[in-house]
Amino acid sequence: MSERRHNYETAPWELRWRGLALDQLHRTESTFALSNGHIGLRGSLDEGEPSGLPGSYLNGFHEKHALPYAEGGYGYPEAGETVVNVTDGKIIRVLVQDEPLDMRYGSADTHERVLDFRSGTLRRTTEWTSPTGRRIRLHTERLVSFTQRAVAAIRYEVEPLDDDVQLVVQSDLLANEPIVSETGDPRVAAALESPLVAEFSVAEDLRAVLVHHTRASGLKMAAAMDHEIEAPDGMRTQIAAEDDLARLTVAVDVPLGQRLRLTKYLGYGWSAQRSAPAVRAQVDAALAGAMQTGWDGLLNEQRTFLDRFWASADVEIEGDPELQQAVRFALFHILQAAARGESRAIPGKGLTGPGYDGHAFWDSEMFVLPALTYTMPEAARDALQWRHSTVDKARDRARQLGLRGAAFPWRSISGAECSAYWPAGTAAFHVNAAVADAVVRYVNATGDTDFERDVGTELLLETARLWESLGHHDAHGGFRIDGVTGPDEYSAISDNNVYTNLMARRNLRSAASACERYPEIAAGFDVSSEEIRRWREAADAIYIPYDDLLGVHPQSESFTSHADWDFANTPADHYPLMLNYPYFDLYRKQVIKQADLVLAMHICGDAFDVEQKRRNFAYYEARTVRDSSLSAGTQAVLAAEVGHPDLAYDYLAEAAFTDLHDLHDNVRNGLHMASLAGAWLATVAGFGGMRDHGGELTFAPRLPGELTGIIFRMSVRGSRFSVQIGHSEAVYRLLSGPPLKLSHYGTPLILDGDEVVAAIPEQKPLPRPAQPSGLEPTRRHAGQIPHD
């Protein structure tokens, strides 16, 4: 039996909202969004109105606008990029005896929506009584195809409940849909006001096509629709198209006991180079393929695709049904963000909303790609190929900054830097190391030597060149990287950020090894043996600060000498701090927006010993305010490792419920992909203790007291396996593929068909560390929810 939680009902394989709550549409449009990594459709009502924030997106399709500067400076990026709400094909309206079905009028006797993680569809059932008393039942189901990249489809059924009824259904393509922009930048607002310029429209039979382009970026897009209709005799249809609207109208008398069924197929495509006829041809072909497959065929393809995904990716949480639902919700949306991106970025909000202007950040490589690498590696490869496709822009940016190699952007859609605030943007060079780290992880996990040779080595050598030119050897023989911003954006322009330096060291060594494995690739980029020697020399000499007096690593040089932030006298309504205090004050205090040194201990954990990790974790817990949704997942991983499994459980819940419970009060703008991935990391790397240092997969599982078990699945080098965690033992099973070498608490294991049972050593409980006053994570008890 399901339970009601925050208006969502708790169930293991679906997200259900029962009842009508128009004031919550802004939330459910994000959580009920459908995507395949190419097309994204927010979960708005079929009628189009009422709505919270309408949205239909094509990955990479954007408009340009000028970036705002009160005072310009050399090297400042000149143009911003903003995701565009493209032609909306979701709209299907129905008039009942000439009264439009509008959820603001009449009464919804029943109304529920269900996002199904196994069918990959959004279903709706509504029983509606019109203001004059006519009753109908509406069933709809919507999908964005994982198998046919350019296709979405909707099945729409209406039946009378009390008498014969005349129904008129209008199926639309609507461009330049009116939206209210929440941006405070007038340049962005201007770019988003009617961003699509009409080029072509046509309507014939039951099919219509609209072609548009953007004014400044010059991108072309096409949207097309076609229909199949099952209805009683006497049906009339009419179709018409103009610049920004195509509409099919269907009118029919439906006797009691019968129904009108309309199946709507949508095709979407865009291009920066192809002509309007070519883009139109693309969507015409997509529609032809979709209609050949048919609705039932698309459903079957969707289910088969998801069955394969869950066989490699599912996570089972025993003892907390709501958390079980949340983790599967997270995995489903991570899949939706990336499955068919195919050399496009994974935006920070996926394609669920316009938040962050649709930009991709380092979050993609550092948080989302680890989950994809071990569950759907082809999607991780595609995302890295997008980075590779932008390497020329990154080289240009590095030259502009007086550096060698490639400087990948802090935020971007096309690959060009779009951050107008350089301390938290340009100075955050660690994005380059995140790209390199994702390359190495993917190659180690898959053995994809073709990718390593053709794509990965270039990314590694160009990012290594960046670090060598950015840093310098000091008089003491150390290699320093000064004036950078690490993951914690409350400590900008710092010297020798530990996370950055450790990641740079890894990057330099990985590049050197790759160039030696592929000397022909190295030679093609003029990498000499002398340059490789310099990379290794810099890596060996890189400076890692340590505070001997406190016995901890300073987040960056001199960080532990800064004044402490006065948490006791910081009002609760003054978080997030960046919206209530000047950055200069944050920069000179010991206050941390998100896990930084703690992230270093996860990703570069082999650079710290056990005691260092425990002391560091306790020190930074007391200073981290979690003003970023990226933080809780990482804190969960280290809490589990150093001996705080119940605290890790609290942080896992915070990461998993960030969007479902709208913990940051911004889910209206889309879901937080990195936080969703953080829930997977907290489970697999936290409670599973999974690490992949040096390409070796190791596990040190540990279960929190509130749970009775965890089972997760992974894929490595063509082998699928599962790890089942109990309180006293773990069970490893090879599900398919060749034998696999792993380790459990340092003991080698070989999975070759028989399950391996390994004891989990007892762990001495440690005192729970302190967090800043008033910012303690909500204690998670199975069956209870975090407070908003």
N, C-alpha and C positions, 0 to 999 in steps of 0.2 A: 504494500500500500504506500502511496506517495504521501509526502508531507508538504505543507505550505511553508516556504521560506522566502521572505522578502518578495512575496507575490509570485515567485517561481516555485513550482512544486518539485520536490526532490524525487528523482528517479534516476536509475543508473545509466540509461542510454538516451536520454532526451532532456530538453529544457522546455517546460510547459508553463504558460501563463494563462490562468483561467480567470475570466471576468474582464470587464472593460475598465481601463484606467487611462483616460486620455491624457492626463497630466504626466504619465510615465512613458509616453511614446518615444521621447528623446532617448530613453534608456533602452527600450526594447528594440528600437530600430538598429541599434548597434549590436546588441547581443544576438538578435535574430537575423543578422546580415548573412548573406550567402555570397560566396566568392570561389574562384578557382585559381587565383593568382593573376589572372588576366582581366576578368570581369568581376566587378564587385557591386552588389545590389543591397542597399540598406533594407532592413526589414520593415518598410513602411506598409501601411494598409493598402490593399489592392485599389481602393478608390482614389488614392493619391492625397486625399484630404479626409479628416484632419491629419496633420503630420507634425513631427517635432523638427526634424532637419532632413528634408528629402536628399537622396543621394544615389547616383549611379556613377561608377568610376571605371576607367580603363587604365590599367597599370602603365605608368609612364606618360600618360596623356596630361599635358599641363599647359598653363599659360605663364608668360614671363611678365615681370613688372620691375620697376626700379626699386633698389634697396634704399631705405631711408638712412641718411647720415646728417646729424646736426653740423658735423665738421668732417670733411673728407680726409683721407690719408692714403699714402702709397700702399698698394697691395690689397686695399679693401675690395671685396667682390662688388660688382656693379649691378648685377641682375639677380632678382629672386625668381623662384619658380613655385607655382601654386597648383595643386590638383584641381581639375575642373569637374564640375557636376555635368556629366554628359547627358545625351538624350535618354529620357526615361521611358523605358518600354514596359515597366511593371503595371502601368495604369490600366485598370479595367473597371468601368463604372456600370452600374445597373440601375435602371428606373423601373419601379414597380407601379403599374397603373399611373404613370407619369410623375411619380414621386421618387427622387433620387435616394438611393440607399446612402445615408450619411450617418455615421455613428454618433454624431452630435444631436440627432433628432430621432423621434420615435423612441423605441426601446430595444435594447439587445437582451433578449430573454436568456440566451446562452451565447457565450463568446469565449473561444480559447484558441491559442496558437501554440504550435509544437515544433521545435527545432529538433530533428531526429538525427543523431550522430551516426546511425548505421545506414539509413536510406539517403542521407545527404540532402534532405528536403525540408522546407518550411511549410507546415500544414496549418490550415485555419478552418474552423467551423463556427458559423454564426447563425443563430436564429433571431430574426429581426422582425419587429412589428412596426409598420409605417405609422406616421402620425394619424392616418385615417383608419388604421386597424387592419391592414393587409399584412399577412404573415408569410415569410419565406424562410427557407434554409439555404445557406451558402456554404459550399465546400470548395476550398482552393488548395492547391499544392504547387509549390514553386521550387525550381532547381536551377543551379548554375553548373553546367556539366563539367565533370573532371575529365571525361574522355573525349569530348568534342569542344575544344578550347574556346571557340568563338560563339558558343551556343548557350542560351538560357531558355527555359520553357515554363509555362504556367498552365495548369489544368484548372478550369473554372466551371463550377456546376451550380445552377440555381434551380430550386424546386418550390412550388407553392405548397403551403401547409394547411390552408383553410378553404380555398376555392380556386376556380380557374382564374388565371391572371395573365395580363399582357405584360411582357417583359421587353425592355429595350436595353441592349448591352452595347457599350461603347469601349472599344479597345484602341488605345492611343500609343503613338510615339510623340513625345513632347520634348522639344529642345528649349534651352534657356528657361527652364523651370524656375519660377520665382523662389528665391531663398533669402533668408535674412542672415547676412554675414556677421559673425561675432568678432571679426578681427578689428583691432583698434588702429590698424594701419590703413589710411585712405587709399594708398596705392594698391594694396591687395584687394580692397573692396571694389575699386574701379575695375581691376582686372577680372573680377568675378561677376560683374554686372553684365548680363547678356554676353558671355564670352564666346559664343558660337556664332559664326557668320555663315549663313546659308549659301550653299553652292548648287544643290540639286535636290529635287524631290519628285517622286513618282508613286502612283497608286494604281493598282490594277487587280481585278478579281478580289482575292482576299489578302493580297500582299502589298506592302508599301516600303519605301526606302527613303531615308533622309541622309544627305551628305552635308557636312559642315567643316569649317576650318577655324582655327583660332587666329586672332588678330596679330599678336606679337610673336608667338612661337612658331606660327605657320604650320601647325600640325593639322592633318586631315583625319576625319573620322566619319564612319558610316554606321547607321543603325537601321536594321530591317526587321520587319515582322511578317509572319504568315500564319494562317489559321486553319484549323479543322473544326467543323461545327456539326454537332448532333442535336437535332431539335425536331419537334412535331411538324407536321405539314403546315404549309402556309408561311414559312419564314421568308422575310425580305432582308436583303443586305445592301449596303451602300458603302463605298470607300472613297476617300478624297485625301489629297495631300497639298500642303502649302509649305512655306519656308520652314516654319518651326513646329508644324503639327501635321501628323497623319492620323486619320481616324477611320476605323471600320465600325459601322453601326449595324447591329443585328436586331430585328424586331420580329417577335413571334408571340402567338397566343399559346400559353402552356396550360393544358388541363390539369386539374388536381390528380396527383398520382404519376405525372410525367415530369420531365426536367429538360432544361437547356444545358448542354455541355459544350464549352468552347475550349479548345486547346490552342494556346498561343506560343509560337516558336519565335525566338529572338536571335538575331545575329549581330555581333559587334566586331568592329575592326578599326584600326587606325594606323597611320604611317606618317613619318616625317619626310619621306621622299617620293612615294608613289602618287600617281595622279588620282583625281576624284573618280574617274571610271574604274581604275584598278582597285581602289578601296571598295567601291560599290560591288565590283565583281567578287571580292573576297567575302562579303557578307551574303551575297546571293548564293554563293557556293556553300557557305556554312548553313544557310537555311535549307538548301536542297539536301544536304547530308542529314540534318536533323529530322526533316520530314520523312526521309527514307527510313531512318531508324525508327521513328514514331515515338509516341509518349511512353508506351510500355517498354520499348527498347532502351530509351534513355534512362528510365528508372532502373532497369536491369543492369545496364552498364555502370550506373552510379553505385548500386549496391555491391557489384562485383569489385569495383575499384576500392571501395571502403572496406570490404571484407579482407582484401589483401593488406591494406594499410593497418587495420587493427590487429591482424595476425602478427605483424612485426612491431607494433607500437603500443599496444594496450597496456594500461596500468590499472591494476586492481587494488583498491584500498579496502581493507576489511576492518570494520568497526566504526566507520564514519561515513554513512551513506551520502551526506551532502558534499563532503570532500571528494568522494568518489565521482559524483556528478561533475564537480568543478574541474577536476583534473582531466576528465574526458572532454569536457567543454573546451578546456585549454588546448588539448591536443587537436581537437577538431578544427579550431580556428587557426592554429599554427599551420595545419595542413591546407586550409582554405587560402591562407595568405601566400602560399608558396608552390602549390602543386603544379600549376601550369604557368608560372611566371616566365619561364623559358627566356633566360637572359634579360630579365627585368629585375629591378630591385625588390626587396621586401620592405615596404614602408613601415614606419614605427607603429602605425595604426592599421597595418594591412590595407585592405580595401573596404573597411567598415565605416569610415567617416573621414572628414577633412582635417582632423587634428594634425598638428605639426605641418600644415600645408601639404600633407601627402609625402613628406620627405622620408628618406631612409637615413639611418644613422649607423654608428658602430654597433648599436644594439643587435643588428641583424647578424653580424659575424660572431659577436661575443656571447649572445644568449640564444638566439633563434637557431642558428646553424648547428650548434652542438646537438640540439634535439633532433633536427632533421638529418644530420649526418648518421645517427644511429637508428633512425626509424624510416626515413625516406631519402636515402643518400642522393638520388638523382635530382631532387629538389635543391639540396645543398650545392651540388655541382652547378646547377643552373644559376643560382644566386651568385656564386663565385665567378661564373662566366660573365655576368653583368659587370662585376667589378673590373674584370679584365677588359671588357669592351670600353671602359672609361679611362683606361690607363694613360692614353695620350693626353687627356684633359688633366689628369693628376700630374703628369710630367710637366705640362705647361704651368700648372700652379706652383710646382716646386721651383721651376726656373724663376717665376715671378717673385718668389720669396728668397731668391738667392741660394737655393739648395739644389742638390743633385737628386736623382731618382724621382720618385713619385710621391706627391703629397695628396692623399685622398681627402675628399671633402668631409667636413663635419656633418653637414646636412645637404641633401641634394635629391633631385629626381633624375636629371639627365647625366649626372657625373660632374657638373660644375658646382663650385662652392657657392652656397646660398646663405651662409651665416653672416649676418651683418655685425655680430658682436664677437670680435676676434679673440678676447681672452678665453671665452668658452667655446670658440669655434676653431679658428686657425691654429691657436696654441695647443689644441687637444690632438697632438700628433699621434697619440696612442691608437687612433683609428687605423693607422697603417699597420701597427703590430697586430691588431685584431684581425685584419685581412690575412696577414701572414699566418697567424695561429690557426685560422679556419682552414687555410690551404693545407697545412701540415696535418691537422686532425683528419680532414677528409681523405687525404692520400693514405694515411696510416690505417684508417678504418675500412677503406675500400680496396686498396692496392691498385688504384686506377693510375697506372703509369702513363697512359696516354694523356690524361689530364695534367699530370705532373710535368710532363715534358712540354706539352703544347700551351699550357696556361699557367700552371702553378709556379714553374721556375721563374718566369718573367716577373710575376707578382712578388716573389720572394727576393729576387735580386734588386728590383727597383725600390722596394721598401727598405732593404738593407742599405742601399746607397743613401737613402734619406737619413737614416740614423747616423751613418758615418759622417755625413756633412753637417748634421744638426749638432752633434756632440763634439767634444774636443778632449785631448789629453792634457791634464793639468801638470803642475810642477812636481807633484808627488807620484806621478805615474798612473793615476786613475783616469778613467774615461768618464766624463761628465756630460749630462744632458740637462742644460739649464733653461729656465724661462718657458716652461711648458705647463699645461694644465692636464692633470690626471682625470680619472673618472669622477672624482669629487669636484664638482663645479663651484664649491664654496672655498676652494683653495687654488685660485688661478695664478698663472705665471710664477710657478715655483721651480726651484732648482732640485734636480735629482729626485723626482717622484719615483718611489720604489716600484710601484706597479709598472710605470712606463719603462724604467731602466731594465727591470727583469724581462719584460716582454720584448724590449729591443734586443737584449742579449740573446734570447731565443731566436728572434728573427734573423740576427746576424749569423748565428751558427747554422740555422736551417738553410739560409741562402747559400752559405759556403758549401755545405754538403750537397745541395741540389746542383750547384754549378759544377761540382766535381763529378757527380753522377751523369750530367748531361753537358760535357765539355763543348759540344757543337752548339748548344743553345747559348751557353756562356760566351762563346766566341762571337756569336751573332750579335750580342749586345756589348761587345768589346770589354768583357770582364776578363781581366788578366789574373794570373796566379798571384801577382803582387797585391791586387785589390782584394782577392780572397784572403790573403794573409792579413791584410789590414782589418778586414771584418773580424777575423778570429782574434786578433790582437785587441781590438776594441771590446769585443765580447768578454774576453778574459779579464780585462782591466776595468770593466764598468763598475761604477761606484754605487754601493748599496749602503745608505746611511744606517747607523745604529746608535741608539741612545744608551750608553753604558750605565748611566746613572739610574734611569728608569727601567732598564732591561727590556726595552721594546724598540721596534723599528719605527722611526718617525715616518709619517705618511710621505713626507718630502723633507728635504734638508731644513732643519731648524723648526719644523712644525711643532715639536714638543716644547719649544721655548716660547711659543705664542701664548698670549693670555687666554684663559679659559672663557668660554661663553657663559653668560649668566643665565643658565636655564631656569633657575628657581624664580626669577623675576621676568621671564618671558611669558606673556599671556598666551593662553591656548589658541586664541583667535589670531595670533600673529604668525602662525604656521600656514603655508610655507614661508620660511624666513625671507626668501628672495623677493617676495611681494610686499614685505613690510620693513625691511632694513636695507641700507645702502650696501652695495657689493663690497666697497672698500672696507667696511667694518667686518663683513663675513670673511674676507680674504686674510685678515690679520688676527683671527681668533681660531681657537681650537673647536671648531664646529664643522660637522661633516654632513653634506647633503645625502650622500649615498656611499655604500661600501666601496672603498678604494684599496687601502692596504689589505683589507679582508678579502677582496677579490683577487689580489695578488697571491694570497695564501691558498686560494682555490686553484687558480689557473697555473700558477708557478709554485705549487705546494712543495715540490722537491727541493726548493731553495730554503726551506725553513725546517727546523727540528720541532718536535712535539711541544716542548716547553715554550719555545718562541711563539708558536701558534696560540697556545693557551693564554699567555700573557698579552700578546697583541690583541687577541679577540676581546678580552675583558677590557683592555684600555680603550679600544675604539667603539665598543658597545656603548660606553658612557658618553660618547661624543657624537654619535650618529643619529640624526633626526629623521631620516627616511622621508625627506621631502621629494624623493624620486621613487617612482614605482619599480625601479630597477633594483632597489636595495634589499628587500625582504628575502627574495630567493637566494641571493648570495649569502646573507647572514644565516639563513637556514642551513646551507651547505656546511659552513664552518662550525656552526653551533653543534650540528650532529657529529662532526669529526672530533671536536675537542672535548666532548663530554657533556653536552647539554641537549639531549634528545627531545625533551619536552619543550624547551625553548625553540628548537628547530621545528617542532610541530606547530607552534604558534606562528612562526614566520612562514612556513609552508601555507598555512591557512590564509595569511595576509596576502601572499602572492596570488594564491588561487582565487580568492574572492575579490580581488581589486576591482574587477569589472562587474561581476554578478551582484556585488553589494555596493558598487559605485563608491568605493572608499575614498577616492580623491575628488569626488563630485565633478567629474568631467567626462564620464562615459558617453555623454551626448555627442561628443566629437569623435567617437570611435574607441575601439578596444586597445589595450596596451599589449602588443605582441610580445615584448620582452618580458613583461611580468607573467604572461601566460606561459612562456617558455621557462620562466623562473620556477613555476610550479613543477614542471617536469624535472628541472635541474635539482630542486629541493628534494624531490622524491628519489631520483636515480643517483645523483652525485651526493646528496645529503644522506638519506637513510640507506641507500644502496652502497654508499662509499665509493662509487665508481670514479676512477681516475684513469687518464690515458697519457701520463707523462712518458715521453720518449717512444710513443707508439705502443706501449705495453698496457693492456687492459687489466686493471686490478680492482678488487672490491673489498670493502670493509663494512659490511652491512650492520645496521643497528636500528632497532624498532623503538618508537616512543611508547610510553606506558599506556596511552589512550587507545592505541590501535592493536588489533589482534593479528594482523598480517598485511604484507604488501607483496604483490607479484608484478614485476615489470618485464617487458620484452624488448629485445634489442636485435640489431642486425649488424654483423661485422664480417667483412670479406666473404660475403655470400652465405654466411651461416646465421641462422636465427636461433636465439636461445632465450631462456627465461631465468629469472632469479626470484626465488620465493623466500621471503624474509619472515622468520618467526622470532620469538623472544630468545630462544636458546640455540637455534640452528638455522642455516640457510640451505636451500636446495637449488642446485644449478641443473638445468635441463637443456640439452641440445634439441631443438625442434626440427631443424632441417639443415642440410648443407654439410660440408666437410668438418672433421674434428677441429676443435678450437682450444687454444691455450689461454688460460686465465690465471689469476691468482686470488686467493682468499686470505686476507690478513697476512700476506707475504708467503703463503704456501702455494706452490704451483698446482694448478688443476688442469686436467685435460678432459674436455667434454667430447665423447666419441659415441654417444648413443645411450649410455646408461646415465641415470641421474646421479649426481654427486651430492652427498649430504655432508655439510661441514659445520662444526660447532662455532658458535659466536662467543668469543671470550667475554667474561664478565668485565664490566667497566665501573670503576669507582665513581659514584655520583659526585659532581662538583657543585659548589654553591652557585646559585643562579646569578649571573652578572647583572650589574645595574645598567639601566638606560637613562637618558636624560629625563629629568623630572616631568611627569605627565605624558611621556611618550613610550611607555612600556607597551609591548605588543599585547593585544587582548589575549588572555589565557584561553586556549582552545580546549573545549571539552566536547567529545564526540556527541553530535546531535545538537550542539549549540552553535551560534553564529557570532562572528566578530561584530562589535558595535560599529555603526557607520561613523 
